[in-house]
């Protein structure tokens, strides 16, 4: 990028995102979590009932908070956090720019729909755009994770990051694809004197699996999956989402384990166990259902839906809390972990909001693009830092061993002091080089480097003592 172009970009950043702060962004993000949960619960089995007035209120809140204030703050926060990374990765810079442009263009689209409610059906196209974009973004980042895994360090954590991003991409794609492929619409006259209502029963009948029924004064519109496609529709939703949870849980667990010395073992086991327990509570009825025979043979009682939603809501919130807790203790990549926390939490809600609810449901679901990007870029920054930490520890170990050989003739205490000084200087220099190369700093602090040098020295001493004993024998 030429100098004038870079200056113009920086000026645009200052104009668009000058008010962005970490604290304000996080506060607004948690407010948005509450709004999105209401949207999801109101458009899935109509767990929460709503009338025309509430529908309008939910729609306005989702647009103003989700598409307006939160999007502006989060993109500004990501813009500042990833500035160095984007300067060294054209792909990340391109994705960030595309998400920003699309997000604000679609904000204009939803404002238009809010002012012209007769065009509500058009929100399905916004869902199509954001679902395709979210899938592409996560597949591109999963390819980046795999590149780091293959080219730099075969750390299993990077592999799970790859699988988490790829499986979430498949989940979003199959959700949209299944509706496109299997969903049918029937319009028929309403019964005389019927009360207009928009419901989402998601239940099985002779007609098929009813997803949405919009009862009007004169006509009733029903969205349903024909009986012959119900099993395929069900499993296309269940299997990818289950795989996505498993890989996301594993990636979170391994990240927490990597930083357990900063979060504490008790905190680590509590968070990981609670996330898994909430998911099992939520998914348990669906898992048991699969042993009842065919999908159509089993109908869940209403209370099971409440347990399921409580479990899925709790699990997604705990994912976010886990990354927030890590971020509080790891300053060099705190912002990346906070971005991942917001993306992790909200993407789990928005992609299950029912886009067939053409106002707040579609507006909520279409946020999947933004939060897929935040989920992916937050994990990517963390992945780079963790990979560099591993390389840095390897360099420290190698340098310490080499210095032991070179300084073996000097007094023992002085040897250790000299080794520590030289190794720490080397590590700091390599740390700066890594940050310059990738735009993300390794998370190791100087005291952690010293602690690791001491650990390596103890290993060297133990090896020397063992060798000495063997020689004497």
C-alpha positions, 0 to 999 in steps of 0.5 A: 500500500502506498503512503497516501493510501495508508494515510487515507486509511488511518484518517478513515479509521479515526473518523469512523472508530475514534470513540471505540474503547475496550470497556465500552465495547465489552459492555455493549456486547453483553447488552447485545447478548441479552437482546440476541438471546431474546430474539433466539428464544422468541423465534425457536419453538416460540419459547417466548411469546411476542405480539406485533408491538413486541416484534417491532421493539425487538426489531428496532433493538436488534437494528439499533444495538446489533447492527448499529452501535455494537457493530460500530464499536466491535469493528472499531475495536477489531480495527485497532487490535488487528492493525499490525496483523492486517499490515502483514496479512493482506488476506486478513486486511481484505476480510476485515474491509469486506466485513466492514463494508457489508455490515454497514451496507446491510445496516442500511438495508434493515433500516429500509425494511424497518421503514417499509415492513411490506418488504419483510420477505426480502430479509431472506436475501440478507440471510443468504449473503451473510451465511455465505460470507460467514462460511467463506470467512471461517473456511479461509481462517481455518486454512490459515490455522492449518497453514500455521499447523503444517508450516510452523509448529504441529501444535495440536491446539492449532489443529483444533482451532482449524477444526473448530472454525471449519465445523462452524462454517459447515454448521452455518452452511448446512443450516442455510442449505437445508432450508433452501433445499428442503423447505416448502411453503403452502398458502391456504385460506384461514379459518373464519374468525381466527386470531392472527398469529405468527408461531414457530412450533417446530413439530411433526405432523402428517404434513411434515415438520412445521417450522413456521405458521403465519396465520392472517385474517384471510390467508395462512402461510405455512413453512414446512419440511415434507415427511420424506426429508425430515430425517435429512433436515434434522441430521443436517442441523444436528450433526454439524452443530454437535461437531462444532461444539465438540471442536470448540470445546476442545479448542477452549479446553486446550487454550485454558490448559495452555494458560492454566498457570495464569487462570488456575487449575481449579478455574480451568476444571470448573469452566471446562466441566460446566460448559460440557455439563450445560451442553449435555443437559441441553443436547441430552433429549436430542441424543436420547431421541435418536435411540427411539427409532426414526425421528418422526416417532418421537415428539419432545414435551415442551419442558424439554425445549426449555432445558435444551435452550437453558443448556445451549444459552449457558454453554455459549455464555461460558465459552465467552467467560472462559476467554474473558478470564484468560484475557484478563491475565494475558496482556499481550493478546488480551484484546484478541482473546476478548474479541474471540470471547465476544465472537464465541458467545454471540455466534452460537446464538445468532446462527440458531435464531430463526431467519424465517422470522423476517424481522428481528429473527432475520436481523439477528441471524444475519449478524452471523457474518460479523461474529464469525469474523470476530470469532475467527480473527480473535482465535487467529491472533491467539493461535499465532501468539501461542505458536510463537510462545512454543517456538520461543521456548524451543529457542530458549531451550536450545540457546541455554544448552549451547551456552552451557557448553560454551561457558562450562569453564567458568564458576558455576554460579557465574555460569548460570547468571551469564547463561540467563542474561544471554538467553533472555537477551536472545529471547527478547530479540526473537520475540520482537522479530516475531511481533514485527513479522506477524503483527502479533506479540508472543504472550511470554513475559520476561519473568516467564522466560527467566522461569523457563530458563531456570527449568531448562537449567535444572533439567541440564543439571539433572542430566549431568548428574545422571551421566556422572553417576553412570560414568562413576559406576 
